[in-house]
Amino acid sequence: MEKLILQELSKQVLFLGVSMKTKGGMTAVLVSYDKYIENMQFIPTWKLGNKLIKSGYALQAIARMCLKCFFNRNIKIVHIHGAANASFYRCKIFINLAKRLNKKVILHEHAADFIEFYQNSNDKANIRQTLNKCDNLIVLSESWKGYFNSIGVDKNKIKVLNNIISPPEFKELPRKDNKLHLMFMGEISIRKGGFDLLQAISDNREYFKDRLLLRMGGNEVDGNIKQFIKEHQLEDFVSYEGWISGSKKVECLNWEDVYILPSYNEGLPIAILEAMSYKHPTISTPVGGIPEVIKTHENGILVQPGNKKEIAEAIKHYIEYPKDIRTHGEKAYQTVQDFFPQKVFTDLTHIYQSLLK
């Protein structure tokens, strides 16, 4: 695979973030970076587990970072990937440490729930101070740039960098039905709207049962999805398939007609961008950076979070107007061009170069 950031630049950057063996959007970004950055230097700071495992990971990361920065004088930038809540305070430790080691610091903020985190905090001044201590704050959309500036982050430090998606692997799959293929990929949680989706379908079961196939993938965070599907008699046309990755993910992206993610809050989900890259329209909500890429009846349909009637009507639209699947899908593919590796790493290179001047 062609490297888009070569070693001459990558040797000057140290990456910190969650273990690449965990699940989620931040991990997907880091895995993609590792593919396209030559000899990427990376230290994992967190791994899913009990308190002892998490503490151990943080301590080893502190030690490794100190040794790396002290003995490798090439490193000029520490690029930290983080989120909200405990992740933010963990990032704060590494931000302060990197500044003490006289390094430039980038905080790459992936949190979908940063607004709630900040609003509920009793330590807002400390959060603002930490953010402004960074040389750059990378965010995922213009709306997030506006938000962080509104809470007091120096706008000159805030850089918008698109999430990265790999080019699609198009495959022809045999089609044995005339039903709408609907796909949900994301954590199974109240926040992501998975149960709103299931309830919307259950409320209109007689309509959907012979017109729809829904596949749901993701790690369970709250609720019992299998029990819900069984209790609401959806087994004939709704399936839960656990965490989806690798070749199965490619198969799902080629299988689907429409992607759906009716979330309550988001940054800018990788899953939506991936679906768009496979020429699929998306049904989602106007939260985070989503309305910057999804336009109703152009490349998808936006519904209000929690509005089960709107969710059902959006799904019905693609059943009743199947030509829109293709036209909206083509528009989605055009929209997502700036999220492919070449553009993202060109923009990231410019961010690094501006700090190294």
C-alpha positions as CSV (number, residue, x, y, z in Angstrom):
1,M,0.0,0.0,0.0
2,E,1.3,3.4,-1.0
3,K,2.5,5.5,2.0
4,L,1.1,9.0,2.0
5,I,3.2,10.4,4.8
6,L,6.8,9.3,4.4
7,Q,9.4,8.6,7.1
8,E,11.1,12.0,6.7
9,L,8.0,13.5,8.3
10,S,6.6,10.6,10.3
11,K,9.9,10.3,12.3
12,Q,9.1,13.7,13.8
13,V,5.6,12.6,15.1
14,L,4.7,10.4,18.0
15,F,1.1,9.2,18.1
16,L,-0.8,8.4,21.3
17,G,-4.3,6.8,21.5
18,V,-6.4,3.8,22.3
19,S,-5.1,0.4,21.6
20,M,-5.6,-0.6,18.0
21,K,-7.1,-3.9,19.2
22,T,-10.1,-2.1,20.7
23,K,-13.4,-1.4,18.9
24,G,-14.8,1.9,17.7
25,G,-14.4,4.9,15.4
26,M,-11.2,6.2,17.0
27,T,-9.5,2.8,16.6
28,A,-10.6,2.8,12.9
29,V,-8.9,6.1,12.4
30,L,-5.7,4.9,14.0
31,V,-5.6,1.7,12.0
32,S,-6.0,3.7,8.8
33,Y,-3.2,6.0,9.8
34,D,-1.0,3.0,10.4
35,K,-1.6,1.8,6.9
36,Y,-0.7,5.1,5.2
37,I,2.0,6.5,7.5
38,E,5.5,5.1,6.9
39,N,6.9,3.6,10.2
40,M,4.2,5.3,12.3
41,Q,5.4,5.7,15.9
42,F,2.5,4.8,18.2
43,I,2.0,4.3,21.9
44,P,-1.3,2.9,23.2
45,T,-2.6,4.7,26.3
46,W,-5.8,2.8,27.0
47,K,-7.3,-0.7,26.5
48,L,-10.7,-2.1,27.5
49,G,-10.5,-3.9,30.8
50,N,-10.7,-3.6,34.6
51,K,-9.2,-0.6,36.5
52,L,-5.9,-2.5,36.9
53,I,-5.5,-3.0,33.1
54,K,-6.4,0.6,32.3
55,S,-4.1,2.0,35.0
56,G,-1.3,-0.3,33.7
57,Y,-1.7,0.9,30.2
58,A,-1.6,4.5,31.2
59,L,1.5,4.1,33.3
60,Q,3.4,2.2,30.6
61,A,2.4,4.8,28.1
62,I,3.8,7.6,30.4
63,A,7.1,5.7,30.8
64,R,7.4,4.9,27.1
65,M,6.6,8.4,26.0
66,C,9.2,9.8,28.3
67,L,11.9,7.4,27.1
68,K,10.9,7.9,23.5
69,C,11.0,11.7,23.6
70,F,14.2,11.8,25.7
71,F,16.2,9.4,23.5
72,N,14.7,10.1,20.1
73,R,15.5,13.8,19.4
74,N,13.8,13.6,16.0
75,I,10.4,13.7,17.7
76,K,9.0,17.2,17.5
77,I,5.2,16.7,17.6
78,V,3.0,14.5,20.0
79,H,-0.3,13.8,18.3
80,I,-2.8,12.7,20.9
81,H,-6.1,11.1,19.9
82,G,-8.8,11.4,22.6
83,A,-12.4,11.9,23.5
84,A,-14.4,13.2,26.5
85,N,-14.9,12.2,30.1
86,A,-12.1,10.0,31.5
87,S,-10.4,10.0,28.1
88,F,-10.0,13.8,28.2
89,Y,-8.4,13.7,31.7
90,R,-6.1,10.9,30.5
91,C,-5.2,13.1,27.5
92,K,-4.5,16.0,29.9
93,I,-1.7,14.0,31.5
94,F,0.0,13.4,28.2
95,I,-0.6,17.0,27.0
96,N,1.1,18.4,30.2
97,L,3.9,15.8,29.9
98,A,4.6,16.6,26.2
99,K,4.7,20.4,26.9
100,R,7.2,19.7,29.7
101,L,9.3,17.8,27.2
102,N,9.2,20.8,24.9
103,K,7.2,19.1,22.2
104,K,4.5,20.6,20.0
105,V,1.1,19.1,21.0
106,I,-1.9,18.2,18.8
107,L,-5.1,17.0,20.5
108,H,-7.3,15.2,18.0
109,E,-10.8,15.3,19.5
110,H,-13.1,12.4,18.5
111,A,-15.7,12.8,21.2
112,A,-19.4,12.7,20.1
113,D,-20.5,13.7,23.6
114,F,-18.0,16.6,24.4
115,I,-20.8,19.1,24.6
116,E,-22.5,17.2,27.4
117,F,-19.2,16.5,29.1
118,Y,-18.3,20.2,29.1
119,Q,-21.8,21.4,30.1
120,N,-22.0,19.0,33.1
121,S,-18.4,19.7,34.3
122,N,-17.7,21.8,37.4
123,D,-14.2,22.4,36.0
124,K,-14.8,24.2,32.8
125,A,-11.9,26.7,33.2
126,N,-9.5,23.7,33.6
127,I,-10.9,22.1,30.4
128,R,-10.5,25.3,28.5
129,Q,-6.9,25.8,29.8
130,T,-6.0,22.3,28.8
131,L,-7.4,22.7,25.3
132,N,-5.6,26.0,24.8
133,K,-2.4,24.5,26.0
134,C,-2.3,22.5,22.8
135,D,-0.6,23.9,19.8
136,N,-3.4,22.6,17.6
137,L,-6.9,21.1,18.3
138,I,-8.0,18.9,15.5
139,V,-11.8,18.5,15.1
140,L,-13.9,16.6,12.7
141,S,-16.2,19.3,11.2
142,E,-16.8,23.0,10.9
143,S,-19.6,22.8,13.4
144,W,-17.3,21.4,16.0
145,K,-14.7,24.1,15.2
146,G,-17.4,26.7,15.9
147,Y,-18.4,25.0,19.1
148,F,-14.9,24.8,20.5
149,N,-14.2,28.4,19.6
150,S,-17.5,29.4,21.4
151,I,-16.3,27.9,24.7
152,G,-13.0,29.8,24.5
153,V,-10.5,27.9,22.5
154,D,-8.3,30.1,20.3
155,K,-9.8,29.8,16.8
156,N,-6.3,29.9,15.3
157,K,-5.4,26.7,17.0
158,I,-8.5,24.8,15.8
159,K,-8.0,22.8,12.6
160,V,-10.7,20.8,10.8
161,L,-9.4,17.5,9.5
162,N,-11.8,15.0,7.9
163,N,-12.0,11.5,9.3
164,I,-10.3,9.1,6.9
165,I,-12.0,6.2,5.1
166,S,-10.4,3.6,2.9
167,P,-11.4,3.5,-0.8
168,P,-14.4,1.1,-1.3
169,E,-14.0,-2.5,-2.4
170,F,-17.0,-2.9,-4.7
171,K,-18.2,-6.5,-5.2
172,E,-21.2,-7.9,-7.0
173,L,-23.3,-9.9,-4.7
174,P,-26.2,-12.2,-5.9
175,R,-29.6,-10.7,-5.1
176,K,-32.3,-13.2,-4.2
177,D,-35.0,-10.8,-3.1
178,N,-36.7,-7.4,-3.9
179,K,-36.6,-6.2,-0.3
180,L,-34.8,-3.0,1.0
181,H,-31.5,-4.0,2.5
182,L,-31.0,-1.7,5.5
183,M,-27.8,-1.8,7.6
184,F,-27.0,-0.4,11.0
185,M,-23.3,-0.6,12.2
186,G,-22.3,1.1,15.4
187,E,-22.4,0.4,19.1
188,I,-25.8,-1.0,20.2
189,S,-26.8,1.7,22.6
190,I,-29.5,4.2,23.4
191,R,-27.1,7.0,22.3
192,K,-26.8,5.5,18.8
193,G,-30.5,5.1,18.4
194,G,-30.5,1.4,17.7
195,F,-33.5,0.7,19.9
196,D,-35.4,3.7,18.4
197,L,-34.8,2.0,15.0
198,L,-36.1,-1.3,16.2
199,Q,-39.1,0.3,17.9
200,A,-40.0,2.2,14.7
201,I,-39.9,-1.1,12.7
202,S,-41.9,-2.9,15.4
203,D,-44.6,-0.2,15.4
204,N,-44.9,-0.8,11.6
205,R,-44.2,-4.5,11.6
206,E,-47.0,-5.4,9.2
207,Y,-45.7,-2.9,6.6
208,F,-42.0,-3.8,6.9
209,K,-42.1,-7.6,7.4
210,D,-42.3,-8.4,3.6
211,R,-40.5,-5.3,2.3
212,L,-37.4,-5.0,4.5
213,L,-34.3,-6.9,5.6
214,L,-32.3,-5.2,8.5
215,R,-28.9,-6.3,9.6
216,M,-27.5,-4.7,12.8
217,G,-23.8,-4.9,13.8
218,G,-21.9,-3.5,16.8
219,N,-20.9,-4.2,20.4
220,E,-23.7,-4.1,22.9
221,V,-23.4,-1.2,25.4
222,D,-26.8,-1.1,26.9
223,G,-30.0,-3.0,26.4
224,N,-30.5,-6.5,25.1
225,I,-31.0,-6.4,21.4
226,K,-31.5,-10.2,20.9
227,Q,-34.3,-10.1,23.5
228,F,-35.9,-7.1,21.9
229,I,-35.9,-8.7,18.4
230,K,-37.4,-11.9,19.8
231,E,-40.1,-10.2,22.0
232,H,-41.2,-8.0,19.2
233,Q,-41.3,-10.9,16.7
234,L,-38.8,-9.4,14.3
235,E,-36.6,-12.4,13.8
236,D,-37.8,-13.1,10.2
237,F,-36.4,-9.9,8.8
238,V,-34.1,-8.4,11.5
239,S,-30.8,-9.9,12.5
240,Y,-28.1,-8.9,15.1
241,E,-24.6,-10.0,14.0
242,G,-22.3,-8.7,16.7
243,W,-19.2,-6.7,16.0
244,I,-18.6,-6.5,12.2
245,S,-15.1,-5.9,10.8
246,G,-12.7,-7.1,8.1
247,S,-14.1,-9.0,5.1
248,K,-17.5,-9.3,6.7
249,K,-17.7,-5.5,6.9
250,V,-16.9,-5.3,3.2
251,E,-19.6,-7.8,2.5
252,C,-22.2,-5.8,4.5
253,L,-21.3,-2.6,2.8
254,N,-21.8,-4.2,-0.6
255,W,-25.0,-5.9,0.6
256,E,-26.8,-2.9,1.9
257,D,-29.0,-0.5,0.0
258,V,-29.4,2.2,2.7
259,Y,-27.4,2.8,5.9
260,I,-29.1,4.1,9.0
261,L,-27.7,5.6,12.2
262,P,-30.4,7.6,14.2
263,S,-28.0,8.9,16.9
264,Y,-28.5,11.4,19.6
265,N,-25.0,12.8,19.4
266,E,-22.0,12.3,17.2
267,G,-18.7,13.7,15.9
268,L,-18.8,12.7,12.3
269,P,-19.2,8.9,12.2
270,I,-16.8,6.8,10.2
271,A,-19.6,4.3,9.5
272,I,-21.7,7.0,7.7
273,L,-18.7,8.0,5.6
274,E,-18.0,4.4,4.7
275,A,-21.5,3.8,3.6
276,M,-21.4,6.9,1.4
277,S,-18.2,5.7,-0.2
278,Y,-20.1,2.5,-1.2
279,K,-22.7,4.7,-3.0
280,H,-25.4,4.3,-0.3
281,P,-27.8,6.9,1.0
282,T,-27.9,7.4,4.8
283,I,-30.7,7.9,7.2
284,S,-29.4,9.8,10.2
285,T,-29.9,12.8,12.5
286,P,-28.8,16.4,12.4
287,V,-26.2,16.1,15.2
288,G,-22.5,16.9,15.3
289,G,-21.0,17.1,11.8
290,I,-23.6,14.9,10.2
291,P,-25.7,17.7,8.5
292,E,-22.5,18.9,6.9
293,V,-22.4,15.8,4.8
294,I,-26.0,14.5,4.7
295,K,-28.6,16.6,2.9
296,T,-32.2,15.4,3.0
297,H,-33.4,14.1,-0.4
298,E,-30.0,14.8,-1.9
299,N,-27.8,12.0,-0.5
300,G,-29.9,10.7,2.4
301,I,-32.6,11.7,4.8
302,L,-32.2,13.4,8.2
303,V,-34.7,12.7,11.0
304,Q,-34.9,14.1,14.5
305,P,-33.3,12.0,17.3
306,G,-35.8,9.8,19.0
307,N,-38.6,10.5,16.5
308,K,-39.7,6.9,15.6
309,K,-42.3,8.1,13.2
310,E,-39.8,10.0,11.1
311,I,-37.4,7.0,11.2
312,A,-40.1,4.8,9.8
313,E,-41.2,7.3,7.2
314,A,-37.6,7.7,6.0
315,I,-37.2,3.9,5.6
316,K,-40.6,3.8,3.8
317,H,-39.4,6.4,1.4
318,Y,-36.6,4.2,0.0
319,I,-39.0,1.3,-0.2
320,E,-41.6,3.3,-2.2
321,Y,-39.1,5.3,-4.3
322,P,-36.3,2.8,-5.0
323,K,-34.8,5.0,-7.8
324,D,-33.7,7.4,-5.0
325,I,-31.4,4.7,-3.7
326,R,-29.2,5.0,-6.8
327,T,-29.5,8.8,-7.3
328,H,-28.9,9.6,-3.6
329,G,-26.1,7.0,-3.5
330,E,-24.3,8.5,-6.4
331,K,-24.5,11.9,-4.7
332,A,-23.2,10.4,-1.5
333,Y,-20.2,9.1,-3.3
334,Q,-19.4,12.5,-4.7
335,T,-19.8,14.1,-1.3
336,V,-17.3,11.8,0.4
337,Q,-14.4,12.3,-2.0
338,D,-12.6,14.6,0.5
339,F,-12.5,11.8,3.1
340,F,-10.3,9.5,1.0
341,P,-6.7,9.1,2.1
342,Q,-5.0,11.3,-0.4
343,K,-6.9,14.4,0.6
344,V,-6.8,13.7,4.4
345,F,-3.1,13.1,4.5
346,T,-2.3,16.1,2.4
347,D,-4.2,18.2,4.9
348,L,-2.6,16.5,7.8
349,T,0.9,17.1,6.3
350,H,0.1,20.8,6.1
351,I,-0.8,20.8,9.8
352,Y,2.4,19.1,10.7
353,Q,4.5,21.4,8.5
354,S,3.0,24.5,10.0
355,L,4.0,23.3,13.5
356,L,7.5,22.4,12.4
357,K,8.3,25.8,10.9
